[in-house]
Amino acid sequence: MTALQPPGAILHGAELPPNPDGEHLMGMPLAVPRYTAEEVRRFPNDRLRYEVIRGELFVTPAPGRPHQRAVRELCAALQAYVVAHGLGEALPAPFEVEFTEDSAVQPDVLVTLQPQGEPLTLKRLYGPPALVVEVVSYSSKRTDRLQKRELYQQESVPE
């Protein structure tokens, strides 16, 4: 005689019945590909923004006009200030900041100071800028507020 077990009870030594649909192995999660900054630079120029943070790829669509206007106005104001005070320069996106081999992003606006301790080339800045600004839009809010913010904090971006 078998006693009825309450729902959710754990039966020790119980055997699972065979799957009537045939032999199936338990699915394993696929390995997520890891990228380097160099690999991401070779992606097509298709109006999408490709960024890599700790090897994870983030793709966002090209920003809209309101976003770009905000970036333009903010960058112009910052540029006027840093030039007037002989501090450095402000650069709008797309301009790459490579923190590590597997982390390269394009902040909406970045400010470098003179003398910037990090190498600045015609194509990118290696290391943290003095200031980064992300104009948060609907398509980028999650990445901007979570992954990029954490990256900037971990990589010692002062502001």
N, C-alpha and C positions, 0 to 999 in steps of 0.2 A: 504494500500500500504506500502511495506517495503522498506526502504532506504538501499542501499548497504553500508556496512561498510568497511572502509579501512582495509587491512590486519593488524593483530595485535591489532585491536581496542578492548578495554575492554567493554564488555556489562554488565551493571549492571542489576541484576535480571534474567540473562539468566539461563536456565536450561540445564543440560547435558542430552543428550539422553541416554536411558538405553543401557547397553552393550548387543549386540546381542548374545554374546557367553555365556550368563548366568550370574549368580551372582558371582562377584569376589570382594573381599575386597582389598583395596590397600595394597601392600606388605610392611611389616615393616622390617627394617634392623635387622639382627640377633645380639644378644648380643655377643660381642667378649669375649671369655673366658679369665680370668685373672689368672695368675699363681704366685706361690711363689717360692722362691729359693729351698725350701725343696721339693716341688712337682716336679720340674724339675730334681732334683738329682735322683729321682726314675725312670726317663725315661730309656729306654734300652740303653745299650752300643753298638750302631750300626754304629760306625765310623762317626756319625754326631755330630756336636757341637751344644749343646742346651744351650742357654743363655736367661736370662729373664731380661728385662729392664722396670722398672715401671709396672710390671705385664704382659707386652707384650712378647710373646715368639718369639725368633729368632733362626732359624735353618739354619746352613750352613754345606756344605759337608766337609769332611776331606780335609785339604790343600794338594796341590801337592808338588812334589819334589823341584821345584825352591823356593817356598814359605818356605818350611821347611829348606832348605839350608840357606836362608837369616836369618831366625829366629835363627838357630844354630850359625851362624857366629856372629850375633849381640849380642846374649846372651853370647857367649864366650868372646867377647871383653868387654862387660859390667862387667861380672863376674871377669875377670882379673883385671879390674880397681878398682872395689869396694873392692876386697880382698886385693889388693896391698896397698890400702889406709885405710884399716880397717874400711870401711864404712858400709858394710852389705853384701847382696847377690842378685844375679840376677837369676830369675827363668823363664824357658820357659813354654809355654802352653803344656799340659793342667794343669793349676793351677788356681783354682777358687778365685776370689775376690768377696766377698759378701759385698755390700754397705748397703743395707737395706733388709728387709724381702722379698721384691718383686723385687730386683735387684741384680743379680749375673752374672758375666761375666768371661771369660777366655782370658785375654790379651795375645798376642803372646809372649811378654816378660814383666816382671815386676821386679822392683827393690825395695827391702825393705832396710831401713837403720837401723843401730844399734844406740841407741835403738829405735826400731819401736814403736811408741805410740799405734799402733793398734794391737789387738791380732792376732798372727800368729800361726796356728796349722799345723799339718802334712798334712792336706787336703786343707786348705784354709786360706786366709787372710780376716779378718773382718775389713773393713774400707779401706781408700785409701792408696795405696802404694806411695812411693816417686816418682816413674816414671812408666809410662806404654808406651809400644810401640806396635803399630798395624802395621804389614806388610800387606799392602793393596794388595789384589788379586781380580781377576775378580768376584769371587763368594761372596766376603765379602765387597766389596768397599762401597756399600750403607750403610750397618749397621755400618761399621767402621768409615766412614766419617760423618755420621749424628747422629744416635742414641747413639753409644758408645762415640763419642766425646762429645756430649751434657751431657751424664751421667758423664763422667770424669770431666767436667767443674763444673757441679752442685754439685758433691761430693768432690770438692776441691782437686783433684789430682794435685800436684804442677807442674809436667812436663808431 
